Amino acid sequence: MATYKAPLRDMRFVLYELHDGAALSSLPGLEDMTPELFDPVLEEAAKVCEEVLFPLNRSGDEEGCQFENGVVRTPKGFIEAYKTFREGGWTSITADPAYGGQGIPNIVNVLITEMICSANLSFGLYPGLTQGACKALVAHGSDELKERYMPKLVEGTWSGTMCLTEPHCGTDLGLCRTKAVPNDDGTYRLSGTKIFISAGEHDLTENIIHFVLARLPDAPPGIKGISLFLVPKFLPNADGTPGKRNGVSCGAIEHKMGIKASATCVLNFDEATAWLVGSPHKGMRSMFTMMNEERLAVGLQGLGLAEVSYQGAVAYARERLQGRSLSGAKYPDKPADPIIVHPDVRRMLLSMRAAAEGCRALGAWVGQAVDIAAHTDDPKAKQEAEDFVALMTPIVKALFTDYGFETANHGVQVMGGHGYIREHGMEQYVRDARIAQVYEGTNGVQALDLVGRKLGAHMGRNLRSFFHPVAEFIQSRSDNPALSRYVDPLTKAFVRLQQATGQIAKVGLKRPEEAGAAATEYLRLFGLVALAYQWARMAEVSLKKLEEKTGEDDFYRAKLATGAFFMDRVLPQTGALFSSIMAGGSTMIEFPEAAF
């Protein structure tokens, strides 16, 4: 049977010991955000995820969503679970208190989101999309729209979606054909079809608010002619209750490889009443507020699945008896040793553990920067935080989701045939994890975003937000022998990253395809260095805590051992990635198209 227990001890380590989350209370608007508040929130989130959401994960996958006569029904137990989730205040956790939200810092929400994704990824998509919709509406909507829709979205009685993709266009949204024609009263009549719309229709909330990309009649061609519109499923009455049905309907739901309890819908808009969000023809800027929020959230989906896959694999490896240790029986009283004694099983388990713990630390670092950008009154600190979040968003999305899929596959391998069958739940994690590498921009698109936009933005200013703290850390710790086994490998990998960055910048200006050819390897190289930096920092904290004799020696020794494994067995991948990048892209660019 599948198992999940929220890793609260490691989460507290990341939140308080590594990233000093207690210091958030020094930021304007976060004065009350202290560990005394955070700890009960995390504990209650763990309880909800373990006891309410996780038990529905397998049954939700097996039953899936049902579509009949335009109505989508979520699996058994989902309505009740969502009611518990909403009444517990989890839909309002990060929202602005001005609209009834709790204003919990993003770094804490990173940990909560991970728990939800570990427990039940399909369920998490419904409230997760609403969080992104709220961000877009607050940032770009009129006061009238915010006053009408935000309180209901925050309390979770209404939910939100993001409607971008059409049958003929996905990443290239400049091909969007959905039309919006202005009415005399300031509203619009919106018509078109959108596909792959997560949570586009369901029975969890009384209304669904769609954020839709469309073209105005006078729109210029391409991406510069896209506008963003708000389209409710039911038009609100004056008292805020859902009124008559709007011109939007679900035409079908997709039959998918995974996340089967999440309704992925075809939505048809037939002269639906819509309201403009933001300025005409500036819809992509507005939508990217939501999209970037979702890209970070999708990264956490990978992290959540990595953690729960690791836990399931460890539990199985402790119990499964098979063969004897190569150095002799470790459990002579048993007919065979548990497979956790075998080196290759340990390799897989430690790869899974290092990925999950490293990504948790990195994700929280980015989450902390989101909080600084949103709350600091220091213009320099705000700019640095915004630069860092912009730089790391494609890395978090791609690296974390790649690791989510890789880790789930390791889990299957650890379990062997028992991992491939449904009983232990591991095969579901593989299926669920696969979509995270695809939606919100495929991971190849994330790599292109990194090399094509983020590296060159503001004359390379984004890079300084990462390169400077890493360089300072290396320089200031280079003479510490206790840290050398962590700092020395980081130093070598960081040099490779700097050289690869220079190479891409140099050749990319003359031959953009060269940068594109190196993009995926470069993103992984960058991500591994970012993880190595977090592991070196975690090692420093752990060594200090061991000196202080806190009584948790086992925890900190395990942290040091996992970090050492990462440095010895994972980080050397940067050498191969560097060689691939420096080899250039001619072998793929010049390959004859007809020969494929």
Secondary structure as UniProt FT lines:
FT   HELIX           8..12
FT   HELIX           13..18
FT   HELIX           21..26
FT   TURN            28..29
FT   TURN            31..32
FT   HELIX           35..48
FT   HELIX           49..53
FT   HELIX           54..56
FT   HELIX           57..63
FT   STRAND          66..68
FT   TURN            69..70
FT   STRAND          71..73
FT   TURN            76..77
FT   HELIX           78..87
FT   TURN            88..89
FT   HELIX           90..92
FT   HELIX           97..99
FT   HELIX           106..140
FT   HELIX           143..155
FT   STRAND          158..163
FT   TURN            167..168
FT   HELIX           173..175
FT   STRAND          179..182
FT   TURN            184..185
FT   STRAND          188..198
FT   STRAND          207..215
FT   TURN            217..218
FT   HELIX           222..225
FT   STRAND          227..232
FT   STRAND          234..236
FT   TURN            238..239
FT   STRAND          242..245
FT   STRAND          248..253
FT   TURN            260..261
FT   STRAND          264..277
FT   TURN            280..281
FT   HELIX           283..319
FT   TURN            326..327
FT   TURN            332..333
FT   HELIX           339..341
FT   HELIX           343..375
FT   HELIX           379..415
FT   HELIX           417..420
FT   HELIX           422..424
FT   HELIX           426..436
FT   TURN            437..438
FT   HELIX           443..449
FT   HELIX           450..454
FT   TURN            455..456
FT   HELIX           457..460
FT   HELIX           461..477
FT   TURN            478..479
FT   HELIX           481..483
FT   HELIX           484..510
FT   HELIX           512..548
FT   HELIX           553..565
FT   HELIX           566..570
FT   TURN            571..572
FT   HELIX           573..582
FT   HELIX           586..589
FT   HELIX           593..595
//
